[in-house]
Amino acid sequence: MFAPPKRIETDVFARLPDRYRRGQTATAWGTAQRPGHVFDSFLEGPSFDRAGNLYVVDIPFGRVFRISPEGTFELVTEYDGEPNGLKIHSDGRIFIADYRHGIMQLEPETGTVTTLIDRRYAERFKGVNDLVLAANGDLYFTDQGQTGLHDPSGRVYRLTAAGRLERLLDNVPSPNGIALSLDEKVLYVAVTRGNCVWRVPLQPDGGTSKVGLFIQLSGGWGGPDGLALDADGGLVVAHAGLGSAWHFSPLGEPLHRIVSCEGLATTNIAFGGPGNRQLFITESESGCVLRAQLPVAGHPMLSHRGAERD
């Protein structure tokens, strides 16, 4: 047993303005994800660009927003899709994991969204969820669909920088958030319906072996969702349905519980702010982005690596 994690409070950094809310609108995505619930928005996929703007997606209404450092929302694009995860490359390219269409690419200046890859061979994806970029440009992403304990067939893929698609796992009950270790030799995968995080060693030949259970959680109507790494190699886990994010040491020891000041749908996270020491959390049911001060900096995402040389 471990000592109880220290509690960290949050405040509201930004709230989706009323002019962007769609009323209590039923959508195909919302009906499948939370039967009986309707949403006026569902924010996810937070990711910072080098200018300090925070990008978020709105899954059921196919929108991408850019939030200024002052918390002002701007609509970047609206298209016929269901964007779920978003990450920014060091060269400024923006990649989207779209539940309906696959892996997309967004041109932020024009709002144009194009398909990067939507299937493996002739088979379409189940419903991609989240993604992470490696230093060499390889893109790892989860393919969740409607998988769970009843159907442990969710997948994890790697799309190499050269354009080769490789399936790493095909037996995951609801793969969701995804992150790479500091040395990029281990992949962490949030397994939502298993309420846990898997540790996936990446072998020299590119394959996987001895995949293990890294963290087991409990509670909530969902489970582990978005993941983020801190500068020491610790892992932060957004726990959808519990109104919290957990901060674990590199060994998996619980250090902090970051508690929502709004609702329970704490779906995804990103480090940002001064010194990269603030954690930003999408609380999807209220349409808010929450903020907390952490005692350790976040590991820079690929979008920010090398920025000190610019």
ChimeraX attribute file (.defattr): number of C-alpha atoms within 10 A of each C-alpha:
attribute: neighborCount
match mode: 1-to-1
recipient: residues
	/A:1	4
	/A:2	7
	/A:3	8
	/A:4	10
	/A:5	15
	/A:6	12
	/A:7	13
	/A:8	17
	/A:9	15
	/A:10	20
	/A:11	16
	/A:12	18
	/A:13	17
	/A:14	20
	/A:15	17
	/A:16	19
	/A:17	12
	/A:18	10
	/A:19	7
	/A:20	14
	/A:21	15
	/A:22	12
	/A:23	12
	/A:24	11
	/A:25	14
	/A:26	15
	/A:27	15
	/A:28	9
	/A:29	16
	/A:30	18
	/A:31	14
	/A:32	12
	/A:33	12
	/A:34	12
	/A:35	10
	/A:36	9
	/A:37	13
	/A:38	17
	/A:39	21
	/A:40	20
	/A:41	26
	/A:42	25
	/A:43	31
	/A:44	29
	/A:45	29
	/A:46	26
	/A:47	25
	/A:48	26
	/A:49	20
	/A:50	13
	/A:51	9
	/A:52	15
	/A:53	20
	/A:54	23
	/A:55	24
	/A:56	29
	/A:57	30
	/A:58	23
	/A:59	24
	/A:60	24
	/A:61	23
	/A:62	18
	/A:63	24
	/A:64	27
	/A:65	22
	/A:66	22
	/A:67	24
	/A:68	16
	/A:69	16
	/A:70	10
	/A:71	16
	/A:72	16
	/A:73	20
	/A:74	15
	/A:75	15
	/A:76	20
	/A:77	19
	/A:78	18
	/A:79	13
	/A:80	12
	/A:81	19
	/A:82	25
	/A:83	33
	/A:84	29
	/A:85	31
	/A:86	27
	/A:87	27
	/A:88	23
	/A:89	20
	/A:90	19
	/A:91	9
	/A:92	16
	/A:93	13
	/A:94	20
	/A:95	25
	/A:96	29
	/A:97	26
	/A:98	26
	/A:99	24
	/A:100	22
	/A:101	23
	/A:102	24
	/A:103	28
	/A:104	19
	/A:105	21
	/A:106	22
	/A:107	15
	/A:108	15
	/A:109	8
	/A:110	9
	/A:111	16
	/A:112	13
	/A:113	19
	/A:114	14
	/A:115	14
	/A:116	15
	/A:117	16
	/A:118	18
	/A:119	14
	/A:120	12
	/A:121	7
	/A:122	7
	/A:123	8
	/A:124	13
	/A:125	21
	/A:126	20
	/A:127	24
	/A:128	30
	/A:129	30
	/A:130	34
	/A:131	27
	/A:132	27
	/A:133	25
	/A:134	19
	/A:135	14
	/A:136	9
	/A:137	15
	/A:138	16
	/A:139	21
	/A:140	23
	/A:141	27
	/A:142	30
	/A:143	28
	/A:144	27
	/A:145	22
	/A:146	16
	/A:147	21
	/A:148	19
	/A:149	13
	/A:150	10
	/A:151	12
	/A:152	18
	/A:153	21
	/A:154	25
	/A:155	25
	/A:156	24
	/A:157	19
	/A:158	22
	/A:159	18
	/A:160	16
	/A:161	13
	/A:162	8
	/A:163	12
	/A:164	9
	/A:165	18
	/A:166	15
	/A:167	14
	/A:168	18
	/A:169	19
	/A:170	14
	/A:171	15
	/A:172	26
	/A:173	24
	/A:174	31
	/A:175	35
	/A:176	31
	/A:177	30
	/A:178	26
	/A:179	25
	/A:180	23
	/A:181	21
	/A:182	17
	/A:183	9
	/A:184	12
	/A:185	13
	/A:186	17
	/A:187	19
	/A:188	23
	/A:189	29
	/A:190	31
	/A:191	27
	/A:192	27
	/A:193	21
	/A:194	21
	/A:195	22
	/A:196	22
	/A:197	27
	/A:198	20
	/A:199	20
	/A:200	22
	/A:201	19
	/A:202	18
	/A:203	12
	/A:204	8
	/A:205	6
	/A:206	11
	/A:207	13
	/A:208	15
	/A:209	10
	/A:210	10
	/A:211	15
	/A:212	12
	/A:213	14
	/A:214	15
	/A:215	18
	/A:216	13
	/A:217	14
	/A:218	13
	/A:219	11
	/A:220	16
	/A:221	15
	/A:222	21
	/A:223	28
	/A:224	36
	/A:225	31
	/A:226	32
	/A:227	28
	/A:228	27
	/A:229	27
	/A:230	23
	/A:231	14
	/A:232	14
	/A:233	18
	/A:234	22
	/A:235	26
	/A:236	29
	/A:237	29
	/A:238	30
	/A:239	30
	/A:240	27
	/A:241	18
	/A:242	21
	/A:243	20
	/A:244	28
	/A:245	27
	/A:246	22
	/A:247	25
	/A:248	21
	/A:249	16
	/A:250	15
	/A:251	11
	/A:252	14
	/A:253	16
	/A:254	20
	/A:255	19
	/A:256	19
	/A:257	21
	/A:258	26
	/A:259	21
	/A:260	25
	/A:261	15
	/A:262	19
	/A:263	18
	/A:264	21
	/A:265	28
	/A:266	34
	/A:267	31
	/A:268	31
	/A:269	28
	/A:270	27
	/A:271	28
	/A:272	25
	/A:273	17
	/A:274	10
	/A:275	10
	/A:276	18
	/A:277	19
	/A:278	19
	/A:279	24
	/A:280	26
	/A:281	31
	/A:282	31
	/A:283	29
	/A:284	24
	/A:285	18
	/A:286	19
	/A:287	24
	/A:288	24
	/A:289	30
	/A:290	23
	/A:291	25
	/A:292	20
	/A:293	20
	/A:294	18
	/A:295	10
	/A:296	15
	/A:297	20
	/A:298	24
	/A:299	23
	/A:300	20
	/A:301	23
	/A:302	21
	/A:303	21
	/A:304	18
	/A:305	14
	/A:306	10
	/A:307	11
	/A:308	6
	/A:309	5
	/A:310	4
